[in-house]
Amino acid sequence: MAAKRRAGLGLLGYGNIGREVYAYYRDGRRNARVVRIARRRINRPAPQAVKKLLVRRAEQVIADPATEIVVELTGDAERGAQYMLDSIEAGKHVVTANKEALATHWREIMGAAGRRGVSVGFGATVGGGMPVVRAMQRHASTDEVESFAGILNGTCNFILTKMKEYIVTHMDDPQIQKRSLPLEDALAQAQRLGYAEPDPTNDINGFDTKYKVAILANLAFDTAIDPADIYCEGIWQESQRILASDFYFLHHPRYLDGKYALRLAGIAERRGGRPALRVHPALIDTGGALADLAGVTENYNGIVINGRRLGRQFIKGLGAGPKPTTISVASDIREIAAGMSKPTKGGSQAENSGPPVPGARRGPALADVRKVRTRGYIRSVSPDVKGIYAKKLEILARHKVNVQSVVNVKEFLYGRDRFMPDYIEIDPAPDGAVRDVLRAFRRLRGVRDPMYFRVLEL
Ligand SMILES: NC(=O)c1ccc[n+]([C@@H]2O[C@H](COP(=O)([O-])OP(=O)(O)OC[C@H]3O[C@@H](n4cnc5c(N)ncnc54)[C@H](OP(=O)(O)O)[C@@H]3O)[C@@H](O)[C@H]2O)c1
């Protein structure tokens, strides 16, 4: 009986994911095997079998004739993208988990792969082990994707979940402010549990979600989006910081009583044939059409995809972690390796019979998100001085933003000057007008931390 053909894998990276991918193929029972591994610090402790495969330079792995599929797991946006392009140029298939590299170099990578006739597997770039990329590819190829909204960053979701839990547990404590969990402490907890990177900047400023939205939107709308064009707010930067009082306002029975869950969301919708894309903290109605998404807590990810004919689909799962992510990597490898072992006309190794390579064309320009009508709550913090609310209301009127109600959260006072947060509920208004209101609030003397909590509606 002929020996089973096993595709040769060249791993770029032996970190959290690279180690797990190596372990997955170690027993030799799969349809691929690891033939070479690159990492920067090859003198670090590693099993003898790994040491034999280790080289310092990614180029050596790519050039090795035994490498048929390059598995790019470096996490380096620029070098990672270059390695993928070099691999494609050398006629090798590519599998990657590197969302930043892929999102920021989509056109070059997909264009090169299409020309060279090789496959690019990238299921692990969005949602860890969840089959989000596959679902989006299927929806996009057979139906029309109208919109999607996802909780795509486990670190942010974990932080928001823990901050809320603290508030809800100590809701009736008169010392509630002292009992609340500041963002920094929630982040430290995430890092201790291994959910957040040592440098979590890209997670908490929303960039990680932005790259994932770009990749999914490229599939959904058959385009090639520059992630820099996506409107993005995170949960951490100055003037985009989530405060403990926000959870008190959202969950105390005296105020919104848990009507909404606060999540960092990546949102895409078709508006007049153009994709409108945004990333920001969003309020999701816990009893509404997106309740499934509102129920995604801890370090889980979730996404709702609205297809024209398929209707609404919801996927939830572990969006990161070595084991789930390895499943996505392995699933891409399996598909490519299966295609490789099929007889091809020319018998060439590069002949692409794996997953289809998505398009690389630049589709229609993005819709102007400033024109999208959103509603929600504007939070700002100000000292209790005469006339301050009148000034805020005057600004709102000037920008034609209608006010439903204004609520002071008296249980929370910040600093010696006793700054107090208030929440202004507004009717639907163009998003740009609300952002102009926030800019004007920032210029008001004594007013701090204006932030807009949009209600998510699809
Ligand atoms: N961690 C997750 O849960 C997760 C989930 C989904 C997707 N991802 C993505 O998967 C990728 C890998 O993540 P990770 O957590 O495994 O990262 P990591 O632990 O930092 O590992 C990166 C590995 O790549 C090596 N490396 C970096 N630059 C290199 C270069 N220029 N040449 C050769 N080797 C290089 C590093 O070498 P040294 O070992 O010598 O430092 C290390 O072994 C990233 O793109 C990440 O966004 C991660």
PDBQT file of the ligand as one rigid body, heavy atoms in Angstrom, charges set to zero:
ROOT
HETATM    1  N1  LIG A 501      -2.257  33.949  20.911  1.00  0.00    +0.000 N 
HETATM    2  C1  LIG A 501      -3.502  33.789  20.446  1.00  0.00    +0.000 C 
HETATM    3  O1  LIG A 501      -4.405  33.348  21.162  1.00  0.00    +0.000 OA
HETATM    4  C2  LIG A 501      -3.801  34.105  19.000  1.00  0.00    +0.000 A 
HETATM    5  C3  LIG A 501      -5.083  33.887  18.505  1.00  0.00    +0.000 A 
HETATM    6  C4  LIG A 501      -5.362  34.129  17.160  1.00  0.00    +0.000 A 
HETATM    7  C5  LIG A 501      -4.369  34.622  16.347  1.00  0.00    +0.000 A 
HETATM    8  N2  LIG A 501      -3.121  34.860  16.875  1.00  0.00    +0.000 N 
HETATM    9  C6  LIG A 501      -2.102  35.374  15.988  1.00  0.00    +0.000 C 
HETATM   10  O2  LIG A 501      -1.116  34.367  15.794  1.00  0.00    +0.000 OA
HETATM   11  C7  LIG A 501       0.144  34.974  15.588  1.00  0.00    +0.000 C 
HETATM   12  C8  LIG A 501       1.144  34.373  16.580  1.00  0.00    +0.000 C 
HETATM   13  O3  LIG A 501       0.720  34.662  17.895  1.00  0.00    +0.000 OA
HETATM   14  P1  LIG A 501       1.491  34.105  19.174  1.00  0.00    +0.000 P 
HETATM   15  O4  LIG A 501       0.622  34.378  20.336  1.00  0.00    +0.000 OA
HETATM   16  O5  LIG A 501       1.949  32.704  18.905  1.00  0.00    +0.000 OA
HETATM   17  O6  LIG A 501       2.774  35.071  19.198  1.00  0.00    +0.000 OA
HETATM   18  P2  LIG A 501       4.125  34.874  20.040  1.00  0.00    +0.000 P 
HETATM   19  O7  LIG A 501       3.882  33.981  21.196  1.00  0.00    +0.000 OA
HETATM   20  O8  LIG A 501       4.681  36.232  20.258  1.00  0.00    +0.000 OA
HETATM   21  O9  LIG A 501       5.096  34.088  19.037  1.00  0.00    +0.000 OA
HETATM   22  C9  LIG A 501       5.684  34.666  17.901  1.00  0.00    +0.000 C 
HETATM   23  C10 LIG A 501       6.746  33.714  17.383  1.00  0.00    +0.000 C 
HETATM   24  O10 LIG A 501       7.245  34.209  16.155  1.00  0.00    +0.000 OA
HETATM   25  C11 LIG A 501       8.676  34.292  16.208  1.00  0.00    +0.000 C 
HETATM   26  N3  LIG A 501       9.063  35.414  15.361  1.00  0.00    +0.000 N 
HETATM   27  C12 LIG A 501       8.696  36.703  15.451  1.00  0.00    +0.000 A 
HETATM   28  N4  LIG A 501       9.247  37.441  14.478  1.00  0.00    +0.000 NA
HETATM   29  C13 LIG A 501       9.988  36.567  13.749  1.00  0.00    +0.000 A 
HETATM   30  C14 LIG A 501      10.816  36.710  12.603  1.00  0.00    +0.000 A 
HETATM   31  N5  LIG A 501      10.982  37.887  12.025  1.00  0.00    +0.000 N 
HETATM   32  N6  LIG A 501      11.424  35.608  12.120  1.00  0.00    +0.000 NA
HETATM   33  C15 LIG A 501      11.258  34.411  12.696  1.00  0.00    +0.000 A 
HETATM   34  N7  LIG A 501      10.484  34.208  13.791  1.00  0.00    +0.000 NA
HETATM   35  C16 LIG A 501       9.872  35.276  14.303  1.00  0.00    +0.000 A 
HETATM   36  C17 LIG A 501       8.997  34.496  17.668  1.00  0.00    +0.000 C 
HETATM   37  O11 LIG A 501      10.327  34.101  17.905  1.00  0.00    +0.000 OA
HETATM   38  P3  LIG A 501      10.915  33.975  19.418  1.00  0.00    +0.000 P 
HETATM   39  O12 LIG A 501      10.254  32.781  19.992  1.00  0.00    +0.000 OA
HETATM   40  O13 LIG A 501      12.364  33.809  19.236  1.00  0.00    +0.000 OA
HETATM   41  O14 LIG A 501      10.505  35.263  20.093  1.00  0.00    +0.000 OA
HETATM   42  C18 LIG A 501       7.954  33.577  18.320  1.00  0.00    +0.000 C 
HETATM   43  O15 LIG A 501       8.415  32.247  18.318  1.00  0.00    +0.000 OA
HETATM   44  C19 LIG A 501      -0.061  36.471  15.748  1.00  0.00    +0.000 C 
HETATM   45  O16 LIG A 501      -0.233  37.050  14.481  1.00  0.00    +0.000 OA
HETATM   46  C20 LIG A 501      -1.353  36.574  16.535  1.00  0.00    +0.000 C 
HETATM   47  O17 LIG A 501      -2.070  37.761  16.266  1.00  0.00    +0.000 OA
HETATM   48  C21 LIG A 501      -2.821  34.593  18.166  1.00  0.00    +0.000 A 
ENDROOT
TORSDOF 0
